[in-house]
Amino acid sequence: MKSSVTAFIRKNQLVTSGATVLVGVSGGPDSMALLHFLCSIREEWELRLIAISIDHQLRDAQSQTDLDYVRAMCDRWDIPFIGASLDVPAYKQDKQMGTQIAAREMRYQFFAEQMEKQEADYLALGHHGDDQVETMVMGLVRSANSSDFSGIPVKRDFATGSIIRPFLGVTKDEINAYVEARDIIPRIDPTNNETVYTRNFFRKKVIPLLKEKNSNIHTTVQHLSETLSEDEQYLREQADKGFKEIVEVDEERPFAEFEIDMFQAQHSALQRRIFHLILNYLYDRLPKDLSYVHEEQFFALLQSGKGNVQIDFPAHLKLEKVYGKLMFYFFMQERVHHPSYYKTLEVPGRIDFPDGSVVTAVYSNTYHGQHKYSYFCNSEEIALPLHIRTRLAGDRMRWKGLAGSKKLKDIFIDAKVPKRDRATWPVLTDNNGVILWLIGLKKGQPDSQKSNTSYIQINYEKGDM
């Protein structure tokens, strides 16, 4: 087994010479084999090893006995030892979560603290090939999301370095043979034999049947996991780019929105991932009752022909479709930060906005010099009445000297307008929907050009609020 594990380490570039490696050790066969293996290559690879073991306070005195056992073995093998007793039951109660999730969170928090304290490069864990098979099969049974099938990663960033799993290329039987040949007598957790736990059920009932059909299934599944992981990494990178380009968020509160046409222009594989990125951004912790059903509801909402419609998600999250936009916000959250509006501007007339801003329109026989917050046009060039509204998906405008038209989004980007301001920016249009003025930014050109002396003058005054 030593040669195959060493080859696996080299292939995946898991450890560098001279590194500091923390080894998570429970006292069971897998972690004891890993600790012994790393100890056997310690001098050759010039490794600084530190064993770290945790009592989760879940099995009374037995878990403390496991901790004492690991400490004793580390003394025998001359390996520095760090032990801790974590109050998982209290943490579970405080956070209102399951036992296994609570134990994992506390364990990894402690691992991260020790990584930083010891300035470690790696945290080595004893997951093996059979664990990988179990994880992939469980993902198939429990999830409708393809990203869940990337399995246990061989290596991933963590704290000051990386988590590594050198044993993912070997089986449980190989590990058992390894510890037996070296007279290592590990501690056995009796709950590993209780099939009431989901993973134990797969371990005892399902995986042996798969091995009957393919004794090398751990290698097959590991290769599948690696290729899926590479594909998923690429898709996530592309989805992250899409998220940054099309999704507008509010940094002060949980809120997100996007223009539906821009979202639907993305590939369907990226749409799903951008959707999940939005949920991860909004929720502090994803609700347990959030499932693929909500994903289906989301895409059905996008396809709906209705202009205004809402759906409810878990934990008071609402999705609201407002014509060309889709907004995500929490029910208790005030929505005044991104209101849409559509107002008719009579001539002469005036519109007052909640922020104190004012738009006025008057007829004039004299053309005055224009400035940033005024707009003049010939009254016969446009279709009355005028309207002031927020932008809509696909809005474009044209002006003198421009070949074709330009998206409002691109005008905002060029002007470096913050995303939080774009949704409420006032847009002046005529009755045919022609954008005449992106107020304060760009003056458009009417479709027709006539010469007379009857003008309409529109002025904008910014509010003090």
Rosetta blueprint (number, residue, H / E / L):
1 M L
2 K H
3 S H
4 S H
5 V H
6 T H
7 A H
8 F H
9 I H
10 R H
11 K H
12 N H
13 Q L
14 L L
15 V L
16 T L
17 S L
18 G L
19 A L
20 T E
21 V E
22 L E
23 V E
24 G E
25 V L
26 S L
27 G L
28 G L
29 P H
30 D H
31 S H
32 M H
33 A H
34 L H
35 L H
36 H H
37 F H
38 L H
39 C H
40 S H
41 I L
42 R H
43 E H
44 E H
45 W H
46 E L
47 L L
48 R E
49 L E
50 I E
51 A E
52 I E
53 S E
54 I E
55 D E
56 H L
57 Q L
58 L L
59 R L
60 D L
61 A H
62 Q H
63 S H
64 Q H
65 T H
66 D H
67 L H
68 D H
69 Y H
70 V H
71 R H
72 A H
73 M H
74 C H
75 D H
76 R H
77 W H
78 D L
79 I L
80 P L
81 F E
82 I E
83 G E
84 A E
85 S E
86 L L
87 D L
88 V H
89 P H
90 A H
91 Y H
92 K H
93 Q H
94 D H
95 K H
96 Q L
97 M L
98 G L
99 T H
100 Q H
101 I H
102 A H
103 A H
104 R H
105 E H
106 M H
107 R H
108 Y H
109 Q H
110 F H
111 F H
112 A H
113 E H
114 Q H
115 M H
116 E H
117 K H
118 Q H
119 E L
120 A L
121 D L
122 Y E
123 L E
124 A E
125 L L
126 G L
127 H L
128 H L
129 G H
130 D H
131 D H
132 Q H
133 V H
134 E H
135 T H
136 M H
137 V H
138 M H
139 G H
140 L H
141 V H
142 R H
143 S L
144 A L
145 N L
146 S H
147 S H
148 D H
149 F H
150 S H
151 G L
152 I L
153 P L
154 V L
155 K E
156 R E
157 D E
158 F E
159 A L
160 T L
161 G E
162 S E
163 I E
164 I E
165 R L
166 P L
167 F L
168 L L
169 G L
170 V L
171 T L
172 K H
173 D H
174 E H
175 I H
176 N H
177 A H
178 Y H
179 V H
180 E H
181 A H
182 R L
183 D L
184 I L
185 I L
186 P L
187 R L
188 I L
189 D L
190 P H
191 T H
192 N H
193 N H
194 E L
195 T L
196 V L
197 Y L
198 T H
199 R H
200 N H
201 F H
202 F H
203 R H
204 K H
205 K H
206 V H
207 I H
208 P H
209 L H
210 L H
211 K H
212 E H
213 K H
214 N L
215 S L
216 N L
217 I H
218 H H
219 T H
220 T H
221 V H
222 Q H
223 H H
224 L H
225 S H
226 E H
227 T H
228 L H
229 S H
230 E H
231 D H
232 E H
233 Q H
234 Y H
235 L H
236 R H
237 E H
238 Q H
239 A H
240 D H
241 K H
242 G H
243 F H
244 K H
245 E H
246 I H
247 V E
248 E E
249 V E
250 D L
251 E L
252 E L
253 R L
254 P L
255 F E
256 A E
257 E E
258 F E
259 E E
260 I H
261 D H
262 M H
263 F H
264 Q H
265 A L
266 Q L
267 H L
268 S H
269 A H
270 L H
271 Q H
272 R H
273 R H
274 I H
275 F H
276 H H
277 L H
278 I H
279 L H
280 N H
281 Y H
282 L H
283 Y L
284 D L
285 R L
286 L L
287 P L
288 K L
289 D L
290 L L
291 S L
292 Y H
293 V H
294 H H
295 E H
296 E H
297 Q H
298 F H
299 F H
300 A H
301 L H
302 L H
303 Q H
304 S L
305 G L
306 K L
307 G L
308 N E
309 V E
310 Q E
311 I E
312 D E
313 F E
314 P H
315 A H
316 H H
317 L E
318 K E
319 L E
320 E E
321 K E
322 V E
323 Y L
324 G L
325 K E
326 L E
327 M E
328 F E
329 Y E
330 F E
331 F L
332 M L
333 Q L
334 E L
335 R L
336 V L
337 H L
338 H L
339 P L
340 S L
341 Y L
342 Y E
343 K E
344 T E
345 L E
346 E L
347 V L
348 P L
349 G E
350 R E
351 I E
352 D E
353 F L
354 P L
355 D L
356 G L
357 S L
358 V E
359 V E
360 T E
361 A E
362 V E
363 Y E
364 S E
365 N L
366 T L
367 Y L
368 H L
369 G L
370 Q L
371 H L
372 K L
373 Y L
374 S E
375 Y E
376 F E
377 C E
378 N E
379 S H
380 E H
381 E H
382 I L
383 A L
384 L L
385 P L
386 L E
387 H E
388 I E
389 R E
390 T L
391 R L
392 L L
393 A L
394 G L
395 D L
396 R E
397 M E
398 R L
399 W L
400 K L
401 G L
402 L L
403 A L
404 G L
405 S L
406 K E
407 K E
408 L H
409 K H
410 D H
411 I H
412 F H
413 I H
414 D H
415 A L
416 K L
417 V L
418 P L
419 K H
420 R H
421 D H
422 R H
423 A L
424 T L
425 W L
426 P L
427 V E
428 L E
429 T E
430 D L
431 N L
432 N L
433 G L
434 V L
435 I E
436 L E
437 W E
438 L E
439 I L
440 G L
441 L L
442 K E
443 K E
444 G L
445 Q L
446 P L
447 D L
448 S L
449 Q L
450 K L
451 S L
452 N L
453 T L
454 S L
455 Y E
456 I E
457 Q E
458 I E
459 N E
460 Y E
461 E E
462 K L
463 G L
464 D L
465 M L
